[in-house]
């Protein structure tokens, strides 16, 4: 497998008569590909690309083209610096700035905190979204999606924030060592979000 890459979804208009398409080779495996492999008893040991998943599907007697994700977006490479830990630290720093700032800067500080909270929510939402719907497709998001998030339909921002606040209150820094707690807590509190096979 090639080095991990992060991708950001960029909307681009289609030319006349052009069908929507996506660079298929190096993007992460789709939920449908992973589900097919899981139903056939295969558990990936690393993050699969679409090409690797297609080869495995072929070995299990499936037709990889049946699992091709057609998207109207292309993926653009971005720097993978926004990990779950980084996003939590950004929120902590923004809260501290609010405490330290004077009246003149309080509104800007509140805006920075709201932005940090929204980015963190988006990160965890992305871990439950299919690749074509992800806003920022970092290696950590892909790994969490393949290990845990693919079992869920997309939660709401309110549900995600509820889980984040619950975990933050009982176990600071949980996402660094135990990110699976997000999905366990999500399943316990919102069982209706589990995908049905």
C-alpha positions in Angstrom: 0.0 0.0 0.0 1.3 3.5 -0.8 1.8 6.1 1.9 -1.2 7.5 3.6 -2.7 10.6 2.0 -5.4 13.0 3.1 -8.1 14.2 0.6 -10.6 17.0 0.6 -13.7 16.9 -1.5 -13.8 19.7 -4.1 -17.0 20.2 -6.2 -16.2 20.7 -9.9 -18.7 21.2 -12.7 -19.0 18.5 -15.3 -18.3 19.2 -19.0 -21.2 18.8 -21.5 -22.0 15.1 -21.9 -19.3 14.0 -19.3 -20.4 11.4 -16.8 -19.5 11.9 -13.1 -16.3 10.1 -12.2 -13.7 9.8 -9.4 -10.1 8.7 -9.4 -10.7 5.1 -8.4 -7.2 3.8 -7.9 -5.8 5.2 -4.7 -8.9 6.4 -2.8 -10.0 4.5 0.3 -12.3 1.5 -0.1 -16.0 2.2 -0.1 -18.5 1.1 2.5 -20.1 -1.3 0.0 -16.7 -2.9 -0.8 -15.9 -3.3 2.9 -19.4 -4.7 3.6 -18.9 -7.3 0.8 -15.5 -8.3 2.1 -16.9 -8.5 5.7 -19.8 -10.7 4.6 -17.2 -13.1 3.1 -15.2 -13.3 6.3 -12.4 -10.9 5.3 -11.2 -8.5 8.0 -8.6 -6.0 6.7 -5.4 -5.6 8.7 -4.7 -2.1 7.2 -6.7 0.6 5.5 -7.6 -0.7 2.0 -7.6 1.3 -1.2 -10.4 0.8 -3.7 -8.0 -1.1 -6.0 -7.0 -3.5 -3.2 -10.6 -4.0 -2.2 -11.5 -4.6 -5.9 -8.8 -7.3 -6.2 -10.1 -9.0 -3.0 -13.7 -8.9 -4.2 -12.6 -10.5 -7.5 -10.9 -13.3 -5.4 -14.1 -13.9 -3.5 -16.0 -14.2 -6.8 -17.6 -10.8 -6.8 -17.7 -8.1 -9.5 -15.7 -5.1 -8.4 -17.5 -2.8 -10.9 -20.7 -3.4 -8.9 -19.1 -1.6 -6.0 -17.6 1.4 -7.8 -18.5 4.7 -6.2 -19.7 7.2 -8.7 -19.2 10.8 -7.4 -19.5 14.3 -8.8 -16.6 15.4 -6.8 -12.9 14.9 -7.2 -10.5 14.5 -4.3 -7.7 17.0 -3.6 -4.8 16.2 -1.4 -4.5 18.2 1.8 -2.1 18.1 4.8 -3.3 15.6 7.4 -2.8 17.7 10.5 -6.3 17.6 12.0 -6.3 14.5 14.1 -8.9 13.9 16.8 -6.3 14.9 19.5 -5.4 18.1 17.6 -9.1 19.1 17.3 -9.7 18.6 21.0 -6.6 20.7 21.9 -7.8 23.5 19.6 -11.1 23.6 21.5 -9.2 23.7 24.9 -7.0 26.5 23.6 -10.0 28.5 22.3 -11.7 28.1 25.7 -8.6 29.4 27.4 -8.4 32.4 25.1 -12.0 33.3 26.1 -11.0 33.1 29.8 -7.8 35.2 29.2 -9.2 37.7 26.7 -10.6 41.1 27.6 -14.0 42.4 26.7 -12.8 43.8 23.4 -11.8 40.3 22.1 -14.5 38.1 23.6 -16.7 37.9 20.5 -13.7 36.9 18.3 -12.7 34.3 20.9 -16.3 32.9 21.0 -16.3 32.6 17.2 -13.0 30.8 17.3 -14.4 28.3 19.9 -17.6 27.8 17.8 -15.4 27.1 14.7 -13.2 24.6 16.7 -16.3 22.8 18.0 -17.8 22.6 14.5 -14.5 21.2 13.1 -14.4 18.5 15.8 -18.0 17.5 15.2 -17.3 17.4 11.4 -14.3 15.1 12.0 -16.4 12.6 14.0 -19.3 12.9 11.5 -16.8 12.1 8.7 -15.8 8.9 10.4 -19.4 7.7 9.9 -19.7 8.9 6.3 -19.0 7.1 3.1 -15.9 8.4 1.3 -17.8 10.4 -1.3 -19.6 12.4 1.4 -16.6 13.2 3.6 -15.6 16.8 3.9 -11.9 16.1 4.8 -10.7 12.6 4.2 -7.6 12.3 6.5 -5.9 8.9 7.1 -7.2 8.9 10.7 -10.8 9.5 9.5 -10.4 6.6 7.0 -9.0 4.3 9.6 -11.8 5.0 12.0 -14.4 4.7 9.3 -13.1 1.3 8.2 -12.7 -0.1 11.8 -15.8 1.4 13.4 -17.7 4.1 11.6 -18.9 2.0 8.7 -21.3 0.2 11.0 -23.3 3.4 11.5 -25.5 5.7 9.5 -24.5 9.3 9.8 -25.5 10.8 13.2 -26.6 14.4 13.7 -24.3 17.1 14.9 -26.3 17.2 18.2 -25.8 13.4 18.7 -22.1 13.7 18.0 -21.7 16.6 20.4 -23.7 14.7 23.1 -21.2 11.8 22.8 -18.1 14.1 22.7 -19.3 15.9 25.9 -20.1 12.7 27.7 -16.7 11.2 26.9 -14.8 14.4 27.6 -16.4 14.7 31.0 -15.3 11.2 32.2 -12.1 10.6 30.4 -9.9 13.5 29.1 -7.8 12.6 26.1 -9.9 9.5 25.3 -9.6 10.0 21.6 -5.8 9.5 21.6 -5.8 6.0 23.2 -9.4 4.8 22.9 -11.2 6.4 19.9 -13.4 3.2 19.8 -15.2 4.6 22.8 -16.9 7.1 20.6 -18.6 4.3 18.6 -19.4 2.2 21.7 -21.0 5.2 23.3 -22.8 6.1 20.1 -24.2 2.5 19.8 -25.4 2.5 23.4 -27.1 5.9 23.3 -28.4 5.8 19.7 -28.9 2.1 18.6 -31.1 3.3 15.7 -27.9 4.5 14.0 -26.5 1.0 13.5 -26.6 -0.1 9.9 -28.9 -3.1 9.2 -27.4 -5.8 6.9 
